[in-house]
């Protein structure tokens, strides 16, 4: 059977032999058979190839809900927004299904603040703040006060490479103002910028054993890298499971990832989270209709399927000598020790393009100590205050096309890839030291390689 790959101008095929034979393997196939060759501003928005007519219908229905702006209840359609929220639609934060922008409280804002108290809840997760929960909602419906406002200020910190090249690193400071009720002393915050949503169906199919095999929590091999898996509570299955999604790998499944975002970011309830985010808070009295859930089960499942069935953009310029040199250096300085280039997905009998695929996400799905510079000092299950999940790098070279202005890292502080690299610390410190000592042409080659992903 031939495995199809979507192309923006024509249909290309990759045979099984090509997918399994290293000599003939097409290095452009970042998502295996779930790869798209669209490199436009909508390159993150293509469905995986080979969907049946019905699956494509569900995908498109999910796309419609993903882009839909919700409104206050009562409303004949798409009601239930709020009463406090962060934005009115999924696409408002995940621009063109990609990364967002690091602002809060605006119509195109993509940054939110997680909140908690020191300690942990009954399931080992962050301890919610009474009156606030686990996430700050900085926008509200008319007549309701936002929980607080988020102010972001930046200071520029100069950085000089050994060969004299200079760089300015943007360090953010977050301040919460106008809280609707006093915040307790010692509360913890964590800024989170909306990440891309394509390729998540593939990441959900990476076998748990594969991810666990990358973990080395006590650095037994003495290479300075000691990633670990995060195990988290799944409120739908009511079990502790491997964390795969979220910037600290604090969510176990796409279903929970999608429905938690609906509830926390927009106030939209579902069969997974049937209560408003303000349940038990003073704002609960302003909820006009608390009978049933805001979104029917079928539409919830369609949004989950939409995210699950988004294709991965193909790599570009894979035979370019500079790209190949940068790729070799990326491995040489141990960046690939965490940003694993290649994995294989498990079986999915309903979606062959996701099933048993050789993929190139450039992540190990583990959390790693990234140093004091990137620390939020807020634990999230087994991830401590300096640890973050290794972000997948596939598609990173298309951020500017999809988002207009690219931003990188968990809070969008980095304005280009070189800034993002230099911010790495902790387990990545040795790699960054090696990067800074490379000749400038070699550093640029690594950037060129990353832009090919």
C-alpha positions in Angstrom: 0.0 0.0 0.0 1.3 3.5 -0.8 1.4 6.1 1.9 0.2 9.5 0.6 1.8 12.8 1.5 -0.1 16.1 0.9 1.5 18.6 -1.4 0.3 22.1 -2.0 0.6 21.7 -5.8 0.4 18.0 -6.4 0.1 14.6 -4.6 3.4 13.0 -3.8 3.8 9.4 -2.8 6.3 7.8 -0.4 6.5 4.0 -0.7 7.0 1.7 2.3 10.5 1.1 1.1 11.3 4.8 1.2 9.9 5.0 4.7 12.0 2.1 6.0 15.2 2.2 4.0 17.7 4.8 5.3 19.5 5.1 1.9 16.3 6.0 0.1 14.5 7.7 3.0 13.0 11.1 2.2 14.3 13.4 5.0 11.6 15.9 4.3 8.9 13.7 5.8 8.9 15.2 9.3 5.5 13.5 10.1 6.0 10.4 8.0 2.8 9.8 6.0 1.2 12.6 8.0 3.4 15.3 6.3 2.2 18.3 4.3 4.4 20.1 1.7 2.4 23.4 2.2 4.9 26.0 3.2 2.5 29.0 3.2 1.2 30.9 6.2 -1.3 28.1 6.6 1.3 25.3 6.7 0.3 24.2 10.2 -3.4 23.9 9.2 -3.4 21.0 6.7 -5.3 17.8 7.5 -3.3 14.6 7.5 -3.6 12.8 4.1 -5.8 9.9 3.4 -8.8 10.9 5.6 -12.0 9.3 4.7 -14.9 11.5 3.6 -16.5 11.3 7.0 -13.2 11.9 8.9 -12.5 14.9 6.7 -16.0 16.2 7.5 -15.3 15.8 11.2 -11.9 17.5 10.8 -13.5 20.5 9.1 -16.3 20.6 11.7 -13.6 20.7 14.4 -11.8 23.4 12.5 -14.9 25.5 12.5 -15.3 25.2 16.3 -11.5 25.9 16.7 -12.0 29.2 14.9 -15.4 30.1 16.3 -15.7 33.1 18.7 -17.8 32.2 21.7 -20.3 34.6 23.3 -22.0 35.1 26.6 -25.0 32.9 27.4 -27.9 32.8 26.7 -27.2 32.6 23.0 -28.7 30.4 20.2 -25.3 29.3 19.1 -21.8 29.1 20.7 -22.9 30.6 24.1 -21.2 30.0 27.4 -18.2 32.3 27.3 -16.9 33.3 30.7 -17.9 34.8 33.0 -14.1 35.3 33.3 -11.8 34.1 30.5 -8.5 34.7 28.6 -9.8 34.8 25.0 -12.9 34.1 22.9 -11.6 31.4 20.6 -8.9 28.8 20.2 -7.5 30.4 17.1 -7.1 33.7 18.9 -4.3 32.2 20.9 -3.0 29.5 18.5 -2.5 31.8 15.5 -2.9 29.8 12.2 -2.7 26.7 14.5 0.8 27.8 15.5 2.5 29.7 18.3 1.0 32.9 19.6 2.3 36.3 20.8 3.4 37.1 24.4 0.7 39.6 25.4 -2.2 39.3 27.8 -5.7 40.8 27.9 -5.9 41.7 24.1 -8.0 40.2 21.4 -4.9 38.4 19.9 -3.2 37.6 23.2 -1.7 34.2 23.6 -0.1 34.3 27.0 -1.7 33.2 30.3 -0.6 32.9 33.9 -0.9 29.7 35.8 -1.3 30.2 39.6 -0.9 28.0 42.7 0.0 27.9 46.3 3.1 26.1 47.6 2.3 22.4 48.1 0.3 20.0 46.0 -3.3 18.8 45.7 -4.7 15.3 46.4 -3.3 14.0 43.0 0.2 15.6 43.3 -0.6 18.5 41.1 -0.4 22.3 41.7 -2.5 23.5 44.7 -5.2 25.9 43.4 -5.6 29.3 45.0 -9.1 29.8 46.6 -11.0 32.3 44.6 -8.7 32.0 41.6 -8.2 28.3 40.9 -5.1 27.2 38.9 -5.2 29.8 36.1 -5.6 33.6 36.1 -8.4 34.8 33.8 -7.7 38.4 33.0 -10.8 39.2 30.9 -14.4 39.2 31.9 -17.9 39.6 30.6 -19.7 43.0 31.2 -20.6 43.3 34.8 -18.0 40.9 36.0 -14.5 41.9 37.2 -11.5 40.1 35.7 -9.5 38.2 38.3 -6.6 40.5 37.8 -4.6 42.2 35.1 -1.2 41.1 33.8 1.5 43.6 33.2 4.6 42.6 31.3 7.8 44.6 31.3 11.1 43.7 29.6 14.7 44.5 30.4 17.4 44.0 27.8 20.5 42.1 28.9 23.5 42.2 26.6 25.3 39.0 25.6 28.7 38.8 23.9 30.1 35.8 22.1 33.8 35.0 22.6 34.4 36.2 19.0 32.8 39.5 19.7 29.3 39.0 18.2 26.7 40.7 20.4 23.1 39.8 21.2 20.5 41.3 23.4 18.4 39.0 25.6 14.9 40.2 26.6 14.1 39.3 30.2 10.4 39.5 31.2 8.9 40.6 34.5 5.2 39.8 35.2 3.1 41.8 37.7 -0.5 41.1 38.6 -2.5 44.3 39.3 -6.1 45.1 40.3 -7.0 41.6 41.8 -10.7 41.3 42.3 -9.9 39.8 45.7 -6.6 39.8 47.6 -4.1 37.3 46.5 -2.5 35.3 49.3 1.1 35.8 50.3 3.6 33.5 48.7 1.5 32.6 45.6 3.3 31.1 42.6 3.0 32.1 39.0 4.0 30.6 35.7 3.6 32.3 32.3 2.6 30.1 29.4 2.4 31.1 25.7 0.2 29.1 23.4 2.3 26.6 21.5 1.6 25.1 18.0 -1.1 22.4 17.8 -0.1 20.5 14.7 1.4 17.0 14.9 -0.1 16.3 18.3 -1.9 13.1 17.1 1.6 11.7 16.3 3.0 12.7 19.7 0.1 11.0 21.4 1.0 7.8 19.7 4.7 7.7 20.7 4.9 4.6 22.9 5.3 5.3 26.6 8.2 2.8 26.7 10.0 4.9 24.1 9.7 8.0 26.2 10.7 6.2 29.3 13.8 4.9 27.6 15.1 8.4 27.1 14.8 9.3 30.8 18.0 9.4 32.9 16.8 11.1 36.1 20.1 10.5 38.0 22.4 11.1 35.0 23.7 7.5 35.1 25.7 8.0 32.0 27.3 11.2 33.3 26.6 13.3 30.2 25.1 16.1 32.2 21.6 15.4 30.9 19.0 13.9 33.3 15.6 14.2 31.8 12.6 12.6 33.4 9.0 11.7 32.6 6.2 13.7 34.2 3.4 11.6 35.5 0.1 13.5 36.0 -3.5 12.9 37.0 -6.0 12.5 34.1 -9.3 13.8 35.4 -11.2 11.9 32.6 -9.8 8.5 33.3 -9.2 9.3 36.9 -5.8 7.7 36.7 -2.2 8.8 36.9 -0.7 8.7 33.4 2.4 9.8 31.5 2.3 13.6 30.8 2.8 14.4 27.1 1.3 17.8 26.4 1.6 21.2 27.9 4.8 23.2 28.4 5.6 21.1 31.5 4.1 17.8 30.1 1.3 18.3 32.7 -1.5 16.8 30.5 -1.8 13.2 29.6 -4.1 13.2 26.6 -5.3 15.4 23.7 -8.9 15.1 25.0 -8.0 16.6 28.3 -5.6 19.2 26.7 -8.4 20.4 24.4 -11.2 20.4 27.0 -9.1 22.0 29.8 -8.2 24.8 27.4 -11.9 25.3 26.6 -12.8 25.5 30.3 -9.9 27.5 31.6 -9.2 29.8 28.7 -12.8 30.5 27.6 -15.1 29.2 30.3 -16.6 26.6 27.9 -17.8 23.5 29.7 -17.8 19.9 28.2 -18.4 16.4 29.3 -14.8 16.2 30.5 -15.0 19.5 32.5 -18.7 20.1 33.2 -18.2 22.9 35.7 -17.3 26.5 34.9 -13.7 27.5 35.9 -15.3 29.8 38.5 -17.4 27.1 40.2 -17.2 27.8 43.9 -15.9 31.3 43.4 -17.9 34.6 43.9 -18.3 34.9 40.1 -20.4 31.7 40.0 -23.4 33.8 41.0 -23.2 35.6 37.6 -23.5 32.4 35.5 -26.9 32.7 33.8 -27.5 29.1 32.9 -25.7 26.2 34.5 -27.9 23.5 33.1 -25.9 21.0 31.0 -22.6 21.8 29.2 -21.8 24.6 26.8 -20.6 22.5 24.0 -22.2 19.2 22.8 -20.2 16.1 23.1 -20.0 15.6 19.3 -18.5 19.1 18.8 -16.0 18.5 21.7 -14.9 15.3 20.0 -14.7 17.1 16.6 -12.3 19.7 18.0 -10.2 16.9 19.6 -10.1 15.1 16.2 -9.2 18.3 14.4 -6.1 18.8 16.5 -5.3 15.1 16.3 -5.5 15.1 12.5 -3.4 18.1 11.7 -0.4 17.3 9.5 3.2 18.2 10.1 5.0 20.5 7.5 7.8 19.0 5.5 11.4 20.0 6.0 13.0 22.1 3.4 16.5 22.4 1.9 17.5 19.0 3.3 20.3 18.6 0.8 21.8 22.1 1.2 25.4 21.8 2.4 25.0 24.5 5.0 21.9 22.8 6.4 23.6 19.4 6.6 26.6 21.0 8.3 24.4 22.7 10.8 22.6 19.4 11.4 25.9 17.7 12.2 26.9 20.4 14.6 23.5 20.2 16.3 24.3 16.6 17.1 27.9 17.3 17.9 27.2 19.8 20.7 24.5 17.5 22.2 21.4 19.4 21.3 20.0 16.2 19.8 20.4 14.5 23.2 17.1 16.2 24.3 15.7 17.2 20.9 15.6 13.7 19.6 15.4 13.7 15.8 13.6 10.4 15.2 10.9 8.3 16.8 8.3 5.8 15.7 4.6 6.0 16.5 2.5 3.1 17.8 -0.5 1.6 15.9 -3.7 3.5 15.3 -6.0 1.3 13.2 -8.4 4.2 12.5 -5.9 6.7 11.2 -3.2 4.9 9.1 -1.2 8.1 8.4 -0.5 8.3 12.1 0.1 4.6 12.7 3.6 3.1 12.9 5.2 6.2 11.4 8.8 7.2 11.4 8.7 10.9 12.5 11.1 13.7 13.3 9.7 15.8 16.1 13.0 16.8 17.7 11.8 16.2 21.3 12.2 13.5 23.9 8.8 14.4 25.6 10.7 14.6 28.9 11.1 17.5 31.3 14.6 18.9 31.9 16.2 21.4 34.2 16.6 24.5 32.0 18.4 26.6 34.6 17.6 29.7 36.7 17.2 32.0 33.7 14.1 30.2 32.4 12.8 29.0 35.8 9.2 29.8 36.9 9.8 28.3 40.3 6.4 26.7 40.2 6.2 22.9 40.4 3.7 21.0 38.2 3.4 17.4 39.3 6.9 15.9 39.0 8.2 18.8 37.0 9.9 21.2 39.4 10.3 25.0 39.2 13.3 24.9 36.8 12.0 22.0 34.5 10.3 22.3 31.2 9.2 19.8 28.6 11.5 19.6 25.5 9.6 21.5 22.9 9.3 19.8 19.5 11.2 21.7 16.9 9.4 20.5 13.8 7.9 23.5 12.0 10.0 26.0 13.9 11.4 27.4 10.7 7.9 28.4 9.6 7.0 30.4 12.7 7.5 33.7 11.0 5.3 32.8 8.1 2.5 31.5 10.3 2.6 34.1 13.0 4.0 37.2 11.3 6.4 37.9 14.1 8.0 34.8 15.6 8.4 34.3 19.3 10.1 31.4 21.1 10.4 29.6 24.5 7.6 29.0 27.0 6.8 32.7 27.5 7.8 34.1 24.1 10.7 36.1 25.4 13.0 35.1 22.6 12.6 37.1 19.3 14.8 34.9 17.2 16.4 31.4 17.4 19.8 32.6 18.6 18.2 34.3 21.6 16.2 31.1 22.3 19.4 29.0 22.3 21.4 31.3 24.6 18.6 31.3 27.2 19.0 27.6 27.6 20.8 26.7 30.9 20.8 23.9 33.4 21.2 20.6 31.6 21.8 22.5 28.3 24.6 24.6 29.8 27.4 22.6 28.3 25.8 22.6 24.8 25.3 26.4 25.0 29.0 26.9 26.0 30.0 24.8 23.0 27.6 26.8 20.7 29.1 30.1 21.8 32.6 28.9 21.1 31.9 27.8 17.6 33.0 30.0 14.7 30.3 32.4 13.7 29.8 30.6 10.4 29.1 27.4 12.3 26.6 29.1 14.6 24.8 30.4 11.6 24.8 27.0 10.1 22.9 25.6 13.1 20.4 28.4 12.8 20.0 27.6 9.1 19.4 24.0 10.0 16.8 24.9 12.5 15.1 27.1 9.9 14.8 24.0 7.6 12.7 22.1 10.2 
